[in-house]
Amino acid sequence: MISLPDDDVVRRIRQGETALFEVLMRRYNVRIYRIVRAIVKDDAETEDVMQQAYLNAYRHLDQFAGRAKFATWLTRIAVYEALGRARRNRLTTSLQEPDAEGTTPMDTLTSTGPDPEQTLLAHEASRLLEEAVTALPDAFRAVFMLREVEGLSTADTAESLGLNEDTVKTRLHRARRQMRRHLTTRVKAAAPAAFQFLAVRCDRVVGNVFAELQPATVGARSRE
């Protein structure tokens, strides 16, 4: 069931298998969360918007004509609902392009078998990246979220946001530049605290060295 194409799931929902709408929600929950969160910038608000967007999509499922991908159609519904909510809350005014310029994202830290230090670093990298994305102007943030985080094509991003492809490319370029600037500033500020030789490491090195030296030190002491 999960492997069914979107169009087949939609068709079966229209035919009365309404429970299958859960398949579509679970399939696109992450994408919808990310784009809505990029616009409203509040987790609790994001969930409310997602729920309303899904309700809107379900109630108007008969209007999905298949001219665009279902994912794109659903994303546009979520974007419109998020923009309406943001305007009502005065968090944003529109997706009009601001004068600010932007930047490139930090690479995600990955490891096949992370130790606690790697896990901490990966968490910190994710936190810095999320902070940098949140700091983007509204117009850039939505484009960055769909293109870089969700991996949508320029065409799909443009259609989802109701923009032309050139605008998407320009905003993505500026978002990358602004993020590079933001992350560089944060890294410079944090640099003095980097690569600290923490107590646990100090103890480990000292212990290992003395474990290797123990026979020699014992012999030396016995000759004294």
Phi and psi restraints in degrees (value plus and minus 20) as a CYANA .aco file:
   2 ILE   PHI     -82.8   -42.8
   2 ILE   PSI     -47.4    -7.4
   3 SER   PHI    -104.3   -64.3
   3 SER   PSI     -24.4    15.6
   4 LEU   PHI     -82.6   -42.6
   4 LEU   PSI     119.1   159.1
   5 PRO   PHI     -81.4   -41.4
   5 PRO   PSI     133.7   173.7
   6 ASP   PHI     -74.4   -34.4
   6 ASP   PSI     -65.3   -25.3
   7 ASP   PHI     -79.9   -39.9
   7 ASP   PSI     -56.9   -16.9
   8 ASP   PHI     -89.1   -49.1
   8 ASP   PSI     -59.5   -19.5
   9 VAL   PHI     -83.9   -43.9
   9 VAL   PSI     -64.2   -24.2
  10 VAL   PHI     -80.1   -40.1
  10 VAL   PSI     -64.6   -24.6
  11 ARG   PHI     -80.3   -40.3
  11 ARG   PSI     -63.6   -23.6
  12 ARG   PHI     -90.0   -50.0
  12 ARG   PSI     -52.7   -12.7
  13 ILE   PHI     -84.4   -44.4
  13 ILE   PSI     -63.8   -23.8
  14 ARG   PHI     -82.3   -42.3
  14 ARG   PSI     -49.0    -9.0
  15 GLN   PHI    -102.3   -62.3
  15 GLN   PSI     -20.2    19.8
  16 GLY   PHI     100.1   140.1
  16 GLY   PSI     -28.9    11.1
  17 GLU   PHI    -106.2   -66.2
  17 GLU   PSI      47.1    87.1
  18 THR   PHI     -82.7   -42.7
  18 THR   PSI     -47.0    -7.0
  19 ALA   PHI     -82.4   -42.4
  19 ALA   PSI     -41.1    -1.1
  20 LEU   PHI     -89.9   -49.9
  20 LEU   PSI     -31.0     9.0
  21 PHE   PHI     -81.2   -41.2
  21 PHE   PSI     -45.3    -5.3
  22 GLU   PHI     -80.4   -40.4
  22 GLU   PSI     -54.9   -14.9
  23 VAL   PHI     -79.6   -39.6
  23 VAL   PSI     -64.5   -24.5
  24 LEU   PHI     -88.8   -48.8
  24 LEU   PSI     -59.5   -19.5
  25 MET   PHI     -83.2   -43.2
  25 MET   PSI     -66.4   -26.4
  26 ARG   PHI     -88.0   -48.0
  26 ARG   PSI     -51.4   -11.4
  27 ARG   PHI     -87.5   -47.5
  27 ARG   PSI     -53.7   -13.7
  28 TYR   PHI    -138.8   -98.8
  28 TYR   PSI      -8.9    31.1
  29 ASN   PHI     -76.1   -36.1
  29 ASN   PSI     -64.4   -24.4
  30 VAL   PHI     -85.9   -45.9
  30 VAL   PSI     -66.6   -26.6
  31 ARG   PHI     -81.4   -41.4
  31 ARG   PSI     -66.6   -26.6
  32 ILE   PHI     -85.5   -45.5
  32 ILE   PSI     -59.6   -19.6
  33 TYR   PHI     -79.7   -39.7
  33 TYR   PSI     -66.6   -26.6
  34 ARG   PHI     -84.9   -44.9
  34 ARG   PSI     -63.5   -23.5
  35 ILE   PHI     -92.8   -52.8
  35 ILE   PSI     -57.6   -17.6
  36 VAL   PHI     -87.6   -47.6
  36 VAL   PSI     -63.3   -23.3
  37 ARG   PHI     -81.5   -41.5
  37 ARG   PSI     -53.4   -13.4
  38 ALA   PHI     -85.9   -45.9
  38 ALA   PSI     -46.0    -6.0
  39 ILE   PHI    -114.6   -74.6
  39 ILE   PSI     -66.6   -26.6
  40 VAL   PHI    -110.4   -70.4
  40 VAL   PSI     -41.8    -1.8
  41 LYS   PHI      39.9    79.9
  41 LYS   PSI      12.5    52.5
  42 ASP   PHI    -170.2  -130.2
  42 ASP   PSI     106.5   146.5
  43 ASP   PHI     -82.5   -42.5
  43 ASP   PSI     -66.6   -26.6
  44 ALA   PHI     -83.5   -43.5
  44 ALA   PSI     -63.2   -23.2
  45 GLU   PHI     -83.7   -43.7
  45 GLU   PSI     -56.9   -16.9
  46 THR   PHI     -80.3   -40.3
  46 THR   PSI     -64.0   -24.0
  47 GLU   PHI     -83.8   -43.8
  47 GLU   PSI     -59.9   -19.9
  48 ASP   PHI     -82.3   -42.3
  48 ASP   PSI     -64.3   -24.3
  49 VAL   PHI     -84.8   -44.8
  49 VAL   PSI     -62.2   -22.2
  50 MET   PHI     -79.1   -39.1
  50 MET   PSI     -66.2   -26.2
  51 GLN   PHI     -80.4   -40.4
  51 GLN   PSI     -64.2   -24.2
  52 GLN   PHI     -86.7   -46.7
  52 GLN   PSI     -58.4   -18.4
  53 ALA   PHI     -83.5   -43.5
  53 ALA   PSI     -62.5   -22.5
  54 TYR   PHI     -84.0   -44.0
  54 TYR   PSI     -60.7   -20.7
  55 LEU   PHI     -82.3   -42.3
  55 LEU   PSI     -63.5   -23.5
  56 ASN   PHI     -80.7   -40.7
  56 ASN   PSI     -63.8   -23.8
  57 ALA   PHI     -83.8   -43.8
  57 ALA   PSI     -63.8   -23.8
  58 TYR   PHI     -83.5   -43.5
  58 TYR   PSI     -64.3   -24.3
  59 ARG   PHI     -88.6   -48.6
  59 ARG   PSI     -42.9    -2.9
  60 HIS   PHI    -134.8   -94.8
  60 HIS   PSI       3.6    43.6
  61 LEU   PHI     -81.1   -41.1
  61 LEU   PSI     -48.3    -8.3
  62 ASP   PHI     -87.9   -47.9
  62 ASP   PSI     -35.3     4.7
  63 GLN   PHI    -108.8   -68.8
  63 GLN   PSI     -27.4    12.6
  64 PHE   PHI     -95.5   -55.5
  64 PHE   PSI      90.5   130.5
  65 ALA   PHI    -114.8   -74.8
  65 ALA   PSI     -27.3    12.7
  66 GLY   PHI      63.1   103.1
  66 GLY   PSI     -13.7    26.3
  67 ARG   PHI     -91.3   -51.3
  67 ARG   PSI     -50.0   -10.0
  68 ALA   PHI    -136.9   -96.9
  68 ALA   PSI     148.4   188.4
  69 LYS   PHI     -83.7   -43.7
  69 LYS   PSI     127.8   167.8
  70 PHE   PHI     -79.5   -39.5
  70 PHE   PSI     -60.7   -20.7
  71 ALA   PHI     -78.8   -38.8
  71 ALA   PSI     -59.6   -19.6
  72 THR   PHI     -87.8   -47.8
  72 THR   PSI     -63.7   -23.7
  73 TRP   PHI     -80.0   -40.0
  73 TRP   PSI     -65.5   -25.5
  74 LEU   PHI     -85.5   -45.5
  74 LEU   PSI     -60.7   -20.7
  75 THR   PHI     -82.6   -42.6
  75 THR   PSI     -59.8   -19.8
  76 ARG   PHI     -84.7   -44.7
  76 ARG   PSI     -59.7   -19.7
  77 ILE   PHI     -80.9   -40.9
  77 ILE   PSI     -63.5   -23.5
  78 ALA   PHI     -85.4   -45.4
  78 ALA   PSI     -60.6   -20.6
  79 VAL   PHI     -82.1   -42.1
  79 VAL   PSI     -66.7   -26.7
  80 TYR   PHI     -83.1   -43.1
  80 TYR   PSI     -61.7   -21.7
  81 GLU   PHI     -85.1   -45.1
  81 GLU   PSI     -61.2   -21.2
  82 ALA   PHI     -85.7   -45.7
  82 ALA   PSI     -61.8   -21.8
  83 LEU   PHI     -83.8   -43.8
  83 LEU   PSI     -61.3   -21.3
  84 GLY   PHI     -82.9   -42.9
  84 GLY   PSI     -62.4   -22.4
  85 ARG   PHI     -86.1   -46.1
  85 ARG   PSI     -61.5   -21.5
  86 ALA   PHI     -84.3   -44.3
  86 ALA   PSI     -60.6   -20.6
  87 ARG   PHI     -84.0   -44.0
  87 ARG   PSI     -62.1   -22.1
  88 ARG   PHI     -84.1   -44.1
  88 ARG   PSI     -53.8   -13.8
  89 ASN   PHI    -109.6   -69.6
  89 ASN   PSI     -19.9    20.1
  90 ARG   PHI      38.0    78.0
  90 ARG   PSI      12.2    52.2
  91 LEU   PHI    -103.4   -63.4
  91 LEU   PSI     -53.7   -13.7
  92 THR   PHI    -161.9  -121.9
  92 THR   PSI     146.9   186.9
  93 THR   PHI    -126.8   -86.8
  93 THR   PSI     -61.0   -21.0
  94 SER   PHI    -191.9  -151.9
  94 SER   PSI    -195.5  -155.5
  95 LEU   PHI    -117.3   -77.3
  95 LEU   PSI       7.5    47.5
  96 GLN   PHI     -86.5   -46.5
  96 GLN   PSI     122.7   162.7
  97 GLU   PHI     -92.0   -52.0
  97 GLU   PSI     104.9   144.9
  98 PRO   PHI    -102.4   -62.4
  98 PRO   PSI     158.3   198.3
  99 ASP   PHI    -103.6   -63.6
  99 ASP   PSI     -38.0     2.0
 100 ALA   PHI     -83.4   -43.4
 100 ALA   PSI     139.0   179.0
 101 GLU   PHI    -138.7   -98.7
 101 GLU   PSI     140.9   180.9
 102 GLY   PHI    -151.7  -111.7
 102 GLY   PSI    -178.5  -138.5
 103 THR   PHI    -175.6  -135.6
 103 THR   PSI     158.3   198.3
 104 THR   PHI    -112.5   -72.5
 104 THR   PSI     129.7   169.7
 105 PRO   PHI     -98.5   -58.5
 105 PRO   PSI     139.3   179.3
 106 MET   PHI     -98.4   -58.4
 106 MET   PSI     121.6   161.6
 107 ASP   PHI     -84.6   -44.6
 107 ASP   PSI     122.5   162.5
 108 THR   PHI     -95.0   -55.0
 108 THR   PSI     114.0   154.0
 109 LEU   PHI    -100.4   -60.4
 109 LEU   PSI     107.9   147.9
 110 THR   PHI    -150.0  -110.0
 110 THR   PSI     136.9   176.9
 111 SER   PHI    -176.8  -136.8
 111 SER   PSI     119.8   159.8
 112 THR   PHI     -92.0   -52.0
 112 THR   PSI     -49.2    -9.2
 113 GLY   PHI    -165.3  -125.3
 113 GLY   PSI      56.6    96.6
 114 PRO   PHI     -87.0   -47.0
 114 PRO   PSI     115.3   155.3
 115 ASP   PHI    -108.1   -68.1
 115 ASP   PSI     156.6   196.6
 116 PRO   PHI     -76.6   -36.6
 116 PRO   PSI     -57.4   -17.4
 117 GLU   PHI     -87.0   -47.0
 117 GLU   PSI     -61.5   -21.5
 118 GLN   PHI     -85.1   -45.1
 118 GLN   PSI     -59.7   -19.7
 119 THR   PHI     -81.7   -41.7
 119 THR   PSI     -62.5   -22.5
 120 LEU   PHI     -84.0   -44.0
 120 LEU   PSI     -63.3   -23.3
 121 LEU   PHI     -83.7   -43.7
 121 LEU   PSI     -62.8   -22.8
 122 ALA   PHI     -82.8   -42.8
 122 ALA   PSI     -60.9   -20.9
 123 HIS   PHI     -83.3   -43.3
 123 HIS   PSI     -63.0   -23.0
 124 GLU   PHI     -86.2   -46.2
 124 GLU   PSI     -58.7   -18.7
 125 ALA   PHI     -83.1   -43.1
 125 ALA   PSI     -63.0   -23.0
 126 SER   PHI     -82.7   -42.7
 126 SER   PSI     -61.8   -21.8
 127 ARG   PHI     -83.2   -43.2
 127 ARG   PSI     -63.2   -23.2
 128 LEU   PHI     -84.5   -44.5
 128 LEU   PSI     -59.5   -19.5
 129 LEU   PHI     -85.7   -45.7
 129 LEU   PSI     -64.7   -24.7
 130 GLU   PHI     -82.5   -42.5
 130 GLU   PSI     -59.6   -19.6
 131 GLU   PHI     -82.8   -42.8
 131 GLU   PSI     -61.8   -21.8
 132 ALA   PHI     -86.6   -46.6
 132 ALA   PSI     -59.9   -19.9
 133 VAL   PHI     -85.3   -45.3
 133 VAL   PSI     -63.7   -23.7
 134 THR   PHI     -82.1   -42.1
 134 THR   PSI     -51.0   -11.0
 135 ALA   PHI     -95.8   -55.8
 135 ALA   PSI     -31.8     8.2
 136 LEU   PHI     -86.8   -46.8
 136 LEU   PSI     129.8   169.8
 137 PRO   PHI     -79.6   -39.6
 137 PRO   PSI     132.7   172.7
 138 ASP   PHI     -72.3   -32.3
 138 ASP   PSI     -65.0   -25.0
 139 ALA   PHI     -82.9   -42.9
 139 ALA   PSI     -59.2   -19.2
 140 PHE   PHI     -94.8   -54.8
 140 PHE   PSI     -58.1   -18.1
 141 ARG   PHI     -82.7   -42.7
 141 ARG   PSI     -62.7   -22.7
 142 ALA   PHI     -84.0   -44.0
 142 ALA   PSI     -63.3   -23.3
 143 VAL   PHI     -85.0   -45.0
 143 VAL   PSI     -66.2   -26.2
 144 PHE   PHI     -79.8   -39.8
 144 PHE   PSI     -62.4   -22.4
 145 MET   PHI     -82.0   -42.0
 145 MET   PSI     -63.0   -23.0
 146 LEU   PHI     -95.6   -55.6
 146 LEU   PSI     -60.6   -20.6
 147 ARG   PHI     -97.4   -57.4
 147 ARG   PSI     -69.7   -29.7
 148 GLU   PHI    -111.8   -71.8
 148 GLU   PSI     -58.3   -18.3
 149 VAL   PHI    -104.9   -64.9
 149 VAL   PSI     -67.1   -27.1
 150 GLU   PHI    -106.8   -66.8
 150 GLU   PSI     -38.7     1.3
 151 GLY   PHI      56.7    96.7
 151 GLY   PSI       3.3    43.3
 152 LEU   PHI     -91.1   -51.1
 152 LEU   PSI     134.9   174.9
 153 SER   PHI     -92.5   -52.5
 153 SER   PSI     146.0   186.0
 154 THR   PHI     -80.1   -40.1
 154 THR   PSI     -61.5   -21.5
 155 ALA   PHI     -84.1   -44.1
 155 ALA   PSI     -65.5   -25.5
 156 ASP   PHI     -87.0   -47.0
 156 ASP   PSI     -57.7   -17.7
 157 THR   PHI     -84.2   -44.2
 157 THR   PSI     -64.4   -24.4
 158 ALA   PHI     -80.2   -40.2
 158 ALA   PSI     -64.2   -24.2
 159 GLU   PHI     -87.7   -47.7
 159 GLU   PSI     -58.2   -18.2
 160 SER   PHI     -84.7   -44.7
 160 SER   PSI     -56.3   -16.3
 161 LEU   PHI    -119.0   -79.0
 161 LEU   PSI     -22.3    17.7
 162 GLY   PHI      50.1    90.1
 162 GLY   PSI      14.8    54.8
 163 LEU   PHI    -136.4   -96.4
 163 LEU   PSI     148.7   188.7
 164 ASN   PHI    -110.7   -70.7
 164 ASN   PSI     142.2   182.2
 165 GLU   PHI     -85.7   -45.7
 165 GLU   PSI     -54.7   -14.7
 166 ASP   PHI     -83.2   -43.2
 166 ASP   PSI     -59.0   -19.0
 167 THR   PHI     -84.8   -44.8
 167 THR   PSI     -61.0   -21.0
 168 VAL   PHI     -79.9   -39.9
 168 VAL   PSI     -66.4   -26.4
 169 LYS   PHI     -82.0   -42.0
 169 LYS   PSI     -62.8   -22.8
 170 THR   PHI     -84.8   -44.8
 170 THR   PSI     -65.2   -25.2
 171 ARG   PHI     -87.5   -47.5
 171 ARG   PSI     -56.8   -16.8
 172 LEU   PHI     -84.6   -44.6
 172 LEU   PSI     -63.5   -23.5
 173 HIS   PHI     -79.7   -39.7
 173 HIS   PSI     -64.7   -24.7
 174 ARG   PHI     -91.3   -51.3
 174 ARG   PSI     -54.1   -14.1
 175 ALA   PHI     -83.2   -43.2
 175 ALA   PSI     -62.8   -22.8
 176 ARG   PHI     -82.3   -42.3
 176 ARG   PSI     -63.5   -23.5
 177 ARG   PHI     -84.6   -44.6
 177 ARG   PSI     -61.6   -21.6
 178 GLN   PHI     -87.2   -47.2
 178 GLN   PSI     -58.0   -18.0
 179 MET   PHI     -87.4   -47.4
 179 MET   PSI     -58.5   -18.5
 180 ARG   PHI     -79.7   -39.7
 180 ARG   PSI     -63.5   -23.5
 181 ARG   PHI     -84.4   -44.4
 181 ARG   PSI     -63.5   -23.5
 182 HIS   PHI     -82.9   -42.9
 182 HIS   PSI     -67.1   -27.1
 183 LEU   PHI     -88.6   -48.6
 183 LEU   PSI     -56.8   -16.8
 184 THR   PHI     -82.2   -42.2
 184 THR   PSI     -61.8   -21.8
 185 THR   PHI     -82.4   -42.4
 185 THR   PSI     -64.0   -24.0
 186 ARG   PHI     -86.9   -46.9
 186 ARG   PSI     -59.3   -19.3
 187 VAL   PHI     -86.0   -46.0
 187 VAL   PSI     -61.3   -21.3
 188 LYS   PHI     -81.2   -41.2
 188 LYS   PSI     -60.3   -20.3
 189 ALA   PHI     -87.1   -47.1
 189 ALA   PSI     -53.1   -13.1
 190 ALA   PHI    -110.0   -70.0
 190 ALA   PSI     -32.2     7.8
 191 ALA   PHI     -74.7   -34.7
 191 ALA   PSI     -62.2   -22.2
 192 PRO   PHI     -80.8   -40.8
 192 PRO   PSI     -43.5    -3.5
 193 ALA   PHI    -114.6   -74.6
 193 ALA   PSI     -19.0    21.0
 194 ALA   PHI     -98.4   -58.4
 194 ALA   PSI     134.6   174.6
 195 PHE   PHI      33.0    73.0
 195 PHE   PSI      22.1    62.1
 196 GLN   PHI     -92.3   -52.3
 196 GLN   PSI     123.4   163.4
 197 PHE   PHI    -111.7   -71.7
 197 PHE   PSI      64.5   104.5
 198 LEU   PHI     -88.4   -48.4
 198 LEU   PSI     142.2   182.2
 199 ALA   PHI     -75.9   -35.9
 199 ALA   PSI     -60.4   -20.4
 200 VAL   PHI     -83.1   -43.1
 200 VAL   PSI     -57.0   -17.0
 201 ARG   PHI     -89.7   -49.7
 201 ARG   PSI     -62.2   -22.2
 202 CYS   PHI     -78.6   -38.6
 202 CYS   PSI     -67.8   -27.8
 203 ASP   PHI     -80.9   -40.9
 203 ASP   PSI     -60.0   -20.0
 204 ARG   PHI     -85.3   -45.3
 204 ARG   PSI     -65.1   -25.1
 205 VAL   PHI     -84.5   -44.5
 205 VAL   PSI     -67.1   -27.1
 206 VAL   PHI     -79.7   -39.7
 206 VAL   PSI     -65.1   -25.1
 207 GLY   PHI     -81.3   -41.3
 207 GLY   PSI     -63.2   -23.2
 208 ASN   PHI     -86.3   -46.3
 208 ASN   PSI     -61.0   -21.0
 209 VAL   PHI     -83.5   -43.5
 209 VAL   PSI     -66.8   -26.8
 210 PHE   PHI     -89.0   -49.0
 210 PHE   PSI     -47.6    -7.6
 211 ALA   PHI     -85.2   -45.2
 211 ALA   PSI     -58.1   -18.1
 212 GLU   PHI     -93.1   -53.1
 212 GLU   PSI     -55.7   -15.7
 213 LEU   PHI    -103.9   -63.9
 213 LEU   PSI     -29.8    10.2
 214 GLN   PHI     -73.9   -33.9
 214 GLN   PSI     -67.5   -27.5
 215 PRO   PHI     -79.1   -39.1
 215 PRO   PSI     -62.3   -22.3
 216 ALA   PHI     -86.9   -46.9
 216 ALA   PSI     -62.9   -22.9
 217 THR   PHI     -88.3   -48.3
 217 THR   PSI     -55.6   -15.6
 218 VAL   PHI     -84.9   -44.9
 218 VAL   PSI     -63.0   -23.0
 219 GLY   PHI     -83.9   -43.9
 219 GLY   PSI     -61.4   -21.4
 220 ALA   PHI     -82.8   -42.8
 220 ALA   PSI     -61.1   -21.1
 221 ARG   PHI     -88.3   -48.3
 221 ARG   PSI     -54.7   -14.7
 222 SER   PHI     -89.1   -49.1
 222 SER   PSI     -47.9    -7.9
 223 ARG   PHI     -99.8   -59.8
 223 ARG   PSI     -38.4     1.6
